[in-house]
Amino acid sequence: MRNTAVVALFLALGLTAAAAPLRVRELGIPVKGINWVRIHSGSLAGRPSVLLSMGQNNGGLFVCDVDLATGHCRQFPVGSAQADFPTASLRSPSTGILYIGSAWLGHLHRYDPAHPERGVEDLGAIDPGHVTFPCGIQEAPDGSLYIGAYPEANLARYDPATGQFTRFGRIDETDKYLYPLVGDDGTVAMQVKMTRYFVVAMDPRTGERRQVGPMVKEPSASGVRFEFFKGEDGGLYLDTDLGGFRIQGMNATPVSTLPAPRAGVPAVFKHDYQVPAVMPGGWTASMPDNESSVYRTLRLQRAGEAPRDLRLDWAGAGSLLFLIHHGPDGKIYGSSYLPEHLFRCELDGSGMVDLGQCSISLGEAYSMENFEGKLAIASYPSARLSLYDPALPYRFGAGPGANPLDVGPIDDDMIGYRPHFAVALPDGKLWIGAAPNYGLRSGTLTWFDPRIAQRHAHRSVVEDLTPVSALWLPGLQRLLIGLSIEPGSGVQVNRDHGAFALWDPVRDRLDYAGDFGIAELCDVVALVPAKDSLVYALLARPPFLVEHHGAKPAPTAIALIDPVQRRALAVRDLPAGYGEFGEFGFKALRVDGRGRVFGATAKGIYRVKPGTCETEWLGESSASIDVVGPIVGRTLYFGSKWKLMTVDLPE
């Protein structure tokens, strides 16, 4: 007998007992890159020694102990898949031991080259429940380590002699990032970031702390000088537009001259990972291919001598996929996540190739658009634009003949940072919406005209909101924009609701901003065309806004809107049984060549019934849907962690 209670439960969850299994295929792993690479020089048994810390997604970070005669890398994995990135690292000048703080696990790890049989040891959580992303590690004269971390601007001390952590807690209640330095005299001070820059000094015996020196508000927009560094004399210094300061104990004293920074200890938060590392005997070690995120060449050089290049043989396992796109030449393109490499393959996955660097940004391609036969690539950080012509040989650069060609940031002040969409309009311009830089609010809307090489940026469409989705409306001759509460990194949200906007590209101005009558409108993360000039909108709260920016969770819904009447015709929450979004899959609404609308969660695929907001569950995927790509014919392309996948859609 049929169980009516079970049937009712399936219907309540938006599922159907008759849903056939989806046909899912794996096409391959497009990119096996590494990230957060740093060179750690030292000596071992009186001989020069080089260790490399390298991050990756598939299997976690690892340490390479390099043979300086051959370039062979003895590779030591961290042993935890959650420890992706070595975001903070230090090789002790006194012991030669390498310490690593891992994100997003938030643990401290140790590799002792004198005892390689121990591998990479896990020393434990830096501050359980409070630290996920270590920002910096510094060694004090007594051998203890000071660790600053995100997301609560926490400070901790680790004593290698006892294996014990001392946790000082949150240093600032507003900002999230903390970068410590320790002077040779034992002075402990740390820079707080991102909505403000300032330095806090602390008495390591009592934990007493106080702000010292000047403070800068909205530093990402002000362009002021604020450099916190360790001088060549071992003291701590602050170089600002308001003057120079020496930080000693709990005080900042103005000074008229500043020493040069100590070699090997870069200024706080300068992502200059590849400064040449100094080794015994006057040698330096560097990576000349770091600017392309290849990291296959270790260059050894001594003053007055020719450099010697070693080919490194480390083996990567897979980089997360971030974006998948159907290119102007009919092929599949995509971007990996840290490093940002462009990959390409045929529709069936054949000919898959890691093309390499496609932007100076080297973070992720947040959006791609087919634009006058070229592929426009907009990348994080700095929202840089690149243009790639598939008909020409691949040779990335910023000068004549480069392909992809780096066009530069979409706005001169680099306020826009995460370019969520790129849309080509009939006016010949490319329109880009981006979340703001670290520490700022209000995302940007920018247009770029390649015919005259001009661009113009609007600091905000709606104050304190970010444009994250867009759709050209031919009938209205307007750009429909979906807005999110997303602020810049390191900033808490100050709104609960998103918005719709209509932008006039001819007058280059806002025509309308509002909610189209939808109460408690969530973030408008995707827009696709429907019949009769209507539009489907996906309303959702991206998980990272809840986890990192203090946003309130909100249900996910489908809305059918009439942009002409500026109102919603219907709104319906997705059933809870559909599950949550994949890691980078919250913009998960697509339309096929027949006008049918499909959506995806990490769990599976659903279809929107035409003219309504009702949905039909099509089935679960055998692989998590972490990135939602294009629909080509009856095939939906998606990324499952580092794998490129496809699923066949029903007729």
N, C-alpha and C positions, 0 to 999 in steps of 0.2 A: 504494500500500500504506500502511496506517495506520502512523504512526511511534509505536511503543510507548514509546520513550524520552521523547518529548514528552508523551505522555499521562501517564506516570508522574510527570514533573516537575510537570504541572498539578495532579495529585492531591496531591502532596507540598506544594504551595503553597496548597492549599485552593481551587483554581480549577477551573472546568469549561470545556472548549472550547466547549460548547454554550450558555453564558450569553448571553442576548440583551442587546443594548444597552438601557440604562435610558432611559426617557422623562423627560427633565429639562426644566423650564420656568422661565424667569425672570419673576418678578412685578414687579420694580422695585427702586429704591433708596429705602428708606423715610426715611432721615435724611441730610441733608447739612450736618452741624454742624461746629463747630470747637472747639478746646480749647487749654489752656495760653496763653490770650490775655493779653498784657501791653502796657501803654501805655508808649511811650518818647518823652519830650518832649525838646526841644532847640531850637536855632535854626539857620537856614540862610540865609546872606546877610543876616543881621541880622533875619530874620523868624522868628516862632514856627514850629516844625515838630513834627509828630507822626507817629511810625512805630508800627505795630502788628505784633507777632509773633504768628502764629496757627498752630496745629497741626491737621493732618487726616490721615486714613488713606489716602485715594485720591489719590495724587500727591505726598504729603509736605507739610511745613510751607511757609509762605509769609510774605512781608513785605508789608504794606500801607503805602504812602506816601500819607497822607491830604491831600486838598485841603481846607484849613480854611475855605474859602468855601462849598463845595458838599457835602462829604462823599464825593466820588468817591474811590475807592481805586485807585491804580495798584498792581497786584498782581504781585509778583515771586516765582515759585516757586523752591524750593531745587534742583530738578532731580534729586532722588534720592528714589525711592519709599520707601526704607528710613529716611529722615530724617523720621519722623512728627511728633515732638513737640519744640518749642523749650523744653526743660526747664530750661535756664539761659540767661540773656540779660542783656546790659548795653549801654547806649548810652553811649559815652565822653563825659564832660562836656567834655573838652578838644578832641576832634576831631569829635564828632557822629556818628561811625561806630557802627553797631549790630553787635554780636557776638552770635552764637547758638551754643550747644552743643546738638546734636541727639541725640535718642534715637529709635531704638535703634542708630543708626549710630555714635554716639560721635565725631562730627567737630565741628570748629569752623568756623563760617561767618561771612561779613562782608557787610554791605550799607552802602555809602557813598552817602547821599542826594545828595551833590554830584556823583556819577557814576552815575546810575541805569542808564546803558547797560551797566554791568558786571553788573547784576543781583545775585543772592545768590551770592557766591563761596565755593567750598569751599577752606578753608585746610589741610585734611588731618585725619588721625586724631589725636585728643588723646593717646592712648597705645594704640597698636595691640595688640589681644589682651587688653587690660586694662580699657578704658573702654567702656561701652555707654550710660550714662545720666549725662550731666553734671548736677551738682547746683547749682552756683553759679559765677559769674564775677565777679571783682573786679579793678579797675584800681589799680595801684600808682602812686606819685608819678612814677616814671620812665616811665610809659606802658605798662609790661608788664602782662600779664593773668595772674591766678592762677585756675586752674580746678580745682574739687574734683569728684569723680565717684564713681559706683557702677559695679561691684559690689565693688571692692577698696579702697574709701576711698583712692583715688589722688589725688595732687596733681601738676599740671603747670603750667608757666609758658610763655606765648607772648609773643614779642617782635615787635610789629608792624613795627619798623624793619628787622629781618632776616628775618622770616618763619620763625624757628626756634623749636622747642619744647625746653624743658628739662623732663625728666620725673623727678620726685623719687620715684616709686614709691608703694608702699603705706605709709600713715601708721599704720594699725592692723591687726593680724593677725586680729582677731575680728570687728569691726564692718565694715559695708559702705558707709555713706553719709558723705560729707565735704562740709562747707560752709565755704569760706574767707571771711575778711574781711581788708582791708588798711587800716591807719591812715594818716592823713596824714603821720605821722612815718616811714612805711615798715615799721612792725610788721606781720608776717604771722602770723596765727593762724587756726585752723580748728576747727570743732566736729565731733566724731565722734558718729555715731548708728548703731543704734537700740536695741541691748540695753542700752547705757549712754550717758549723756551726759557728755562731758568735752571740754575744749579743749586743743589742742596748739599751742604757739608754735614758730616755726621761724626760724632765721637764714637769710635768703635768699642770703647770700654763700657759706655753707658747707654748707647743707642740714641742719645740726644741728637737732634738735627735742627738745622735752620737754613733758610734760603740765604744765599750770598750772591752779591753782584746784581746786575740788572735783569729785568724780565722783558721778553718780547712777546706780544700778542699777535695771533694770526701770522706766524713767521712765513708760512708758505706763500702768502700774498704780499708781504711787506718787502721782501728782498734784502733784509738787513743782514749784516755780518754778525755771526754768533758762533765762534769756534772754541770749543772746550777741548784741551789737549794736554798731554804730558810732554814737558820740555826736555831738551837734551841734557839738562842739569838734574832731571829727576823730579822737578817740581810740577805742580798742576797750575795751568794758566787758562785764562778766558780772554779771548780777543773779540771785542765788539765795536760797534759804531760809537759807543759811548766811552770807549777807551779800553785799555788793557788792565787785567787784574791777575794777581797771584793769589791762589787759594791755599791757605796754610792753616791747619787745624780747623777752627770753626769760623774763620774770617777770610774776607776777600780784600786785599790791599791793592789800591791803584799802583800801576808801574808804568814808567815811560817807555821802556823797551821790553820786548818779548823775545825769549830764546827761540831757536828753531825747534820744531817737534822732534821728539826722539824717534829714530829710525825703527820701523817695525811696529809702532804704536800710533796708528792713524787717528786723526781727529774723530770725535764721536759721531757715529752714524754716517760716516762717509763710506759708501759701499765700494771702496777701492780695494777689493779683495786681493788684487793681484799686484800690489806694490812689491818690487823685488825684495826677496828675503835674503838677508845677509847671513853667510855661513863662515865658519872658521877658515882661515887661510885667505881671506879677502874675496871669496867667491860670492856671487849672488845667484839666486834661482828665480826665474820668472816664467810666465806662460805667454808667449807672444800671440797665441790664438785664443786668448780669453775673450777678446771683444766679439768673437763670433760664437762663443759658448761651445767650442769644440773640445778644448782642454786635452789635446793629444800630444802637445809638445812641451817639454820641460827644457828651458834654456839655461845652461850653466855658463857663467862668464866671470872673468877676472880682469881688472883694469889692465889695459895694454895688450890683451890677448884676444884672439878670435873666439867668438862664442861657440859652444858645443851644444847641439840640439839632440835631445833624447826622445825617441818615440815611445809614448806611454801605452801600455797594453791593458789598461783596466777594462772591465766588461760591465756594461750597463744592462739592466733587465727590463726597463720600460718606464716611459714618462706619461703622466696623466694626459688625457686629451681634454682640450678646453673648448674647441669650436670645430664644427664640421660644416662645409659649404659646398654647393654645386657651382663650379666655376664657369666662366664664360666660354671655355672650350669644351664643356660637357663632362669634364672630369671632376672627381671628388678631391677637394682640398681641405686642409684643416691645420689647426695650431695645437702644439703641445704646450704644457704648463711648466714653466721654469725648468729647462730653458724653452723660450719661444722659438720653435723651429717650424717651418712650413713643410707639410707633407702633401703628396699627391698620389693618386692611383686611378685606374680605370674603374668603371662602375661595378665590375665584378671583383675588384680588389687586386687585379693583376697589375704589374708594373709599379708596385708600391715603392716610393722612394722618399727618404728624408732629404728635402732640398736644402735644409740648413737655415741660416739666419735670414730673416725677412724684415727686421726692424732693428734700429739702434736700441729700442726699448728692452728687448730680450725678456719681457715678462710673459705676456699672453696676448694673442690677437683676440680682442674682445668682440670685434665685428668685422665682417667682410661684405663687400658689395660688388656686383658686376657693373662695370662703369666704362662705357665706350670701348668695349672689347678687352678691357683690362680688369684685373682683380685689385680692388682697393682694399687695403688691410689697415685697420686702425688698432693700435696696440697700447697696452699698459706697460710701464708707466709713461707719464707725460702726454698720453693720447697722441702718439706720433702716427702720421699717415705714410704709408708706402704704396707704390703703384707697381704692379707686376704685369708684364705682357707675356702671356703663355707662348706667343709665336716667336719670341726671341730667346737666346741663351740665358741661362740663370747666372747672374753675377751681382749679388747684392752690393749696394754702395750708395754714396751720397752725391756722386759727381756724374759727369757726362758718360753715357753708355751703361750706367748701372741699371740692373734689372733683377729684383725689384729696386726701384729708386726711392730712397728715403726723402720724403717731402718735408718732414719736420713736424713739430708740434702743431696741433690745430689752432692754438692761440698763443700769442707771443709771451703772455705772462704765465703760461703753463698752469692756469687755474683748472682746466679740464684735465682729468687724469685717467679715468677708466671709461673708454669710449663704447658705451653700451649698444649704440646702433649707428649704422651708416646707410643712408638712403639717397639714391640718385634720382633727381627730379628732372622733368622735361626742360627746365631752364638751363640744363647743362652743368648745374652745380651739384656737389656732393654735400649733403647735410649730415652732421654728426652730433649726437647727444652724448654727453659724458658726465660721470660723477666727478666731484671736485677733488682737488689735491688733498693730501694729508692735512688734518687740522682745520679744514674749511667746511662751510656749508654752501648749498646752492650749486647744482650742476650747471654746465654750460650747454648752449646750442650754438653751433658754428657752421658756417658754409665755406666751401672751398671751390673756386672756379679755376680749373687747370688751364683754360684758354688764355687767361690774363695773369695767372699765378697770383691770385689775390684770395684773401680769406677775411672773414669777419666773425668775431665771437661775441655772443651775448652772455653776460655773466650769469644770468638766471632767466628762466622762463617764468617760474613761480618761485618766490622766495622760499629758501630752505627745502626745496624739492629738486630731484634729479630726473632729467628725461632719460628713460630707459627703453622705450619702444616707440615706433613711429610707423605711419602708413600714409602714403600719398592718396588723396581723394580727388580723382580727376573731375568729378562733377562739381565739387565745391571749389576746386583749385586751391585747396588748403592742405597743409601737412597736419595730420592728426597725431598728437603726441601723448604718450602715456607717461605719467610721472610717479616717482617713488619717493619715499621718505629717506632714501639712502643719503647719508652725509659722507664726507671724506673719512679716510681711515683714522682711527684714534678719536673719533667724535661720537658722542651719544646723540641719538635721535631726539628731536624736540617737537615732532609732529606724530600723529597717529594715523593720518589718512593721506592717500595719494590724490591724484587729480587727472583730468583730461585737459588738453589744450588744443586749440586750433590756431595755426600759425600761417600768416599771409606771407609767402615767399617773395611776392612782388614788392610789397611795401616793407618787407622784412620787419614785421611787428606781430605782436600777439593780438588775436581777434577775440579769443575767449579762453577762460580758464574756469573750471568748475567740476562738479561731480556727476553731471547728466542725471541728477535726481536719484543717485544711488546713495542710500544712507550708509555712513561709516565705510566709505570707499577705501578699499585696500590698494596696495601698489599695483599699478597697471603695467604688468610685465610683458604682455604680448598682445599684438593686434593683427588680425587677419581679415581679408575681405569676405563678405557674405553676399548673397543675392540682393538685388534691388537697392544697391548702394548702401546696404547696411554693413555693420562691422561686428565681428566677434572680438571680445576682449577677455584675456585671462587675468583675473584679479587674485593676487597671491602675496604672501609675506615671505620673501626669501629667507631661508634659515640663517644665513650669515648676519642678517640684520638683528635677529633675536639673540644669536650667540655672541656677537661682537659689538653691537651698537645699542643694546638695551631696548630694542623694539618689543612691543607686545605681540604675541602670536595672534594670528588671524586665520579664519577659514579661507580655503581656496574656492573660487567661484568662476563660473562662465557668465558673461553678460552679452546680450545682443543689443547693440546701440544704434540709434539713428543720428548720425552727426548733423544732418540738415536740421532736424527738429531739436537737436541738442538734448536728447533724452534717452534713457534706457527703456527698451521694450520688454525686456525680461532679464532676470538675474536668478541664478540657481547655484547653490553650493555643490561642489563635487562630493560624492558619497565618501565617507570616511574609509570605506573598504578599498578605495583606489590607492591608498598609501601616500607617502611623502615624495617630494622631488628628489632626484639624484643630486650629487654634489654640485654640479654646474648646470643642472637641467631645469631651472625654474622658469625659463622662457619657453615653455613646452607646449606651444600651440602651432600647428602647421596646416596648410591647405594643399591639396593635391591638384593635379591638372584638370580634374573634373569638378573642382569647387567643393569637394568634401573636406570637412574640418576634422582633424585628429588631434588628440592630446596624449601626453605621456607622463607617467610618474616613474619613479625608480622601479616600481613593481611591474608595470605593464602598460597597455595601450587601450584608449577608449576613443569612441567616435561621437561627435555632436550631431544630433538629429536636426536636419535642415529646418531653418525657420523657427527653431526653439532653442532653449538652453538645456534640454534633456540630453543625457548622454547614455551611451551603450558601451558596456565593458566588453572588450574584444579578447582579452586573455592576458595571462602573465607571461613575462619574458624569462627565459632561463638564465639570463645575465642581467645584472642591474643596469638600468638606463641612466647613466650619469650625465651624459651630454646628448641633447636632442638635435639631430642634424636635419637635412632636407629630405623631402619626399621626391623621388624620381620614378615616374611611372607608378608601380604598385609597391615600391621598395622604400622603406624608411631607414635612413642611416643614423646610427647612434654610436656613442662611445661608452664602453663599459670599462671604467678605470683607464688602462693604457691600451685597450684593444678596440679596434674599429670593427663594428658589427652592423648587421642589417636584419630587418624583420620584414616579412611579406605581409602586406595589408590585404584584407579581404575585398572581394568585388562588391 
